[in-house]
């Protein structure tokens, strides 16, 4: 208010620059008061701190103070001069007296002129005169278009919607066709969203707004509130002034409530600066009674900030309904604000147009300060305008889901009555139009073009549109202001341009000449209507470089045929099709990579035309995919002083190196330096990627040599983004940055297919290097060696590599026979990257040479190991055999080439006591046994063999078995109590070969049979309580005491379901702690105690029993090493069922403290400690999950001379 009063009564400013140019005192007595106040204020504020002279308030005060000082000095000078004249005249010195008289007259003249209305360096420059003439040419867009279809403004004109005859009020039902208006709103909403239904259109609008503010592709949620800002006057239902149409409001509520499902109570229609909402309320409330009509709650303070000048407390307040709303709809009216005049005053001279931008004023707590600063006719072009702050505010424009401009009854004055329009297509009738857009600048630009065509506007009416749209490299508007209403500098808020002419009303996207505005005219009510739509390819379609792109258009004319269709690529004519017989098509061949805007223009036989909406397609950039890369980027560091990014190629590098990502931390100092990062960014899939660079000061991001992001120049922290279509693979990337002085910041992020916005992961950044062949570090090993058939030996090799060509470098170890008498069968992991060990089994005894080849994918290294294979002798460990019960003939068993041959006597396994030959091993806890019966001799139809679990080796023991007989097929048989009777469940007819399986789960034993070992059928199940440790194996009985029955079984396997196990690591032959299993360093295998466990390599030579006085407990006295030379990276594993385990581990040495204990269990650090003379042991407990059937213990990072004493494993 003070500033406005001073503009009226005290000073003049230049309307173009806003600078002081003179005084305008309407009341001369004000001059000494204002001048004295200004001089004192300037001295008090600036004298103690001269830098305050740059403050805006002091820049206003300084010229007043200086003028007043000049006036005061001239007054004193004139008084002194005339006194001197009197003295000289009395001395008769007339010549000198005349000179002083002239000096006095000059001082009087200056004194009078300095307070006159003409005391201006540019007399009259502050007087507002003139009308609006665009400062920019037609179809010369500025800014960056926004929206689902960038820059699109949907316009529908239908004369059937309005019929006001001049009697009564224009907003009455009789003058407005609700059905037509409903359809008009439906069409513009569907047009701006590109959807075919109202429901999908609003869903697209909500999702677009949420994506723009970083909330993802999320639609409307039923708890969210919506504030609809109407443009109202105070008349309401008793005035004929042009307001927001009640019938458009009704159509809008109908869509939100009945289509989108928005609860009525969550909607507020308001204009916080006006009370006249009764016309809207009377039309809508009978159907929508729970909607809030101008009931917007209290004012919420300190919600807005402004980028320049405005500090008024009230101008920072917002209505409670707006603060609580998740979304806004800007419901403006197509109106001129005022006509040009030479005597602007008060609201008559506020601004040129009242459209979506100024509609925000009705949301502000106090607007006079804003009104002063939107008088662009006075301030001139390229001056600050607060409308831009409101459009860009996260509370207002940032929430706006739709910009809607009501042109049913438009007027030539903000508070005027409706006027008929002369311009075509209205032709002296009501404009009867609706406009909609997602681009706040584009819709106001279109509205301004309509208004300036129909009526003259005040000068500089589009200043706020230039300020909102145009940005330089530092995101400064033409005024030089960086708009930052929420503390973050705004980029372009939309596209601004003027149409080609009032007849065609074509913008650059309609003409295919630029990326500005697209006006989509949805005509109704007569005249020829031509339409043109590109039907293929789809919006944002992807193509490979060199592809042929087939373009197809759909056309229509309401009154004539279509003569031709022209196809444009980025505004350049691509082809013309005059043959409608095969459809309107065009083929674009050998497409180079890049993104392109495709449009088509249809011309009817009468010459009428229509331009299609633009379709953007992306021809994907092919990747470089260098052969050898590792994660990271190369960087170069420079020192110097720059205002923009320099040509780094011409500079001397101060430092260079590698970095995991784009990181300022490699710098040597905080000011006057530059960085260049180079490498490759890996696109995981084909698609469109957006790259973001946030920096203070300037930065750029290039893919190859293509500039994707330009954030150059001196500025505070701000983010700029760009998009590019990429094929999956590694693309050359360069990020450049410079820092001058002050704050500094640099970060990069991206989004893309399936990737929400995030920092570019280190794993997606690469640098090129030269691959070196892997090196086998020591001679390969085989353990055991010699090996006795049919046992396997474990082959192992250790190689090192440079992690190339594909980081992380995973090596493949492939074993093969170089020489030997028989066939060698290697484990299933042979030739894979799952580890550096592999088992080998042999078909014949003798001397073998095995070859290992280590490959990094490109290069290899080889080495050999000699293996001595001994012939088989007896059963393989841990299998044992014996007769059970009283048999007529002693049985026996042999093993060869994976098959067990069992010869068993006895009269049966039945009744209360059994007689048979048994091949067995121990089973601790739950588990299963599987075997294939390849043959069973028919010594009796009830002779039998198969798989068995029994509590003891006595004849009367509890047991269960799944067997095959020569004449009675399959059977599940069991004895549930010791010495009790036997039970039988038939499994049906079957003959060898046949698979059998027996499982134990707690007290439940279950028998299965299978023809192929893959598909199993349960035969029977019994509940038989047994001890934890039992015997599992293969029985054979002849059912005839005078003969032996020969049975052959292969594919035998025993699996243990580990539940709880304790393992002590110790030398062989040493006492085993009670309740523990001993590990003596053997390679992983079946230990014959119901468990399979062991080491990656033979670790037995590292086992120790210290027999130390300070470790009476055997568990703490024994240990095995994990980092000895013979096994420098020892790994111990135990076979367990997949699941969750609690593992307690202890590391230590009773005699030595020369270690750093780091023990990992399943990759989780369980033991972490350094021994001391007072405490030799470290221990820890972790809970881990096993997914691969083996629980793994190994070295943690940083371990030294690592050791393990014992572990305790419990399944959870």
Helices and strands as residue ranges (DSSP letters): H 2-9, E 11-13, E 20-23, H 30-46, G 50-54, H 56-90, H 94-114, E 142-143, E 152-158, G 159-161, G 173-175, H 178-193, H 198-212, E 226-230, G 236-238, H 246-253, I 254-259, G 264-266, E 267-270, H 278-284, E 292-293, E 299-300, G 314-316, E 318-319, H 320-324, E 327-336, G 346-349, E 353-354, H 356-359, G 360-363, H 368-372, H 376-379, H 386-392, G 397-399, E 400-411, E 433-437, H 440-454, H 463-469, E 495-496, H 508-511, E 518-524, E 530-536, E 541-544, E 549-557, E 562-569, E 572-577, E 584-588, E 594-604, E 609-611, E 615-620, E 629-631, E 633-639, G 648-650, E 655-659, G 664-666, E 673-683, E 687-696, E 699-703, E 706-711, E 718-726, E 729-739, E 745-752, E 755-759, G 762-764, E 765-768, E 775-776, E 781-783, E 787-788, E 793-796, E 799-800, E 812-819, E 824-826, E 837-842, E 846-855, E 860-870, E 880-884, E 892-896, E 899-904, E 908-910, E 913-924, E 926-936, E 944-950, E 959-965, E 970-975, E 983-988, E 994-1001, E 1004-1010, E 1017-1023, E 1029-1037, E 1045-1057, E 1060-1065, E 1077-1079, E 1085-1086, E 1092-1095, G 1100-1102, E 1104-1105, H 1114-1117, E 1118-1121, E 1132-1135, E 1139-1148, E 1157-1161, E 1164-1169, E 1177-1186, E 1190-1195, E 1203-1204, E 1206-1211
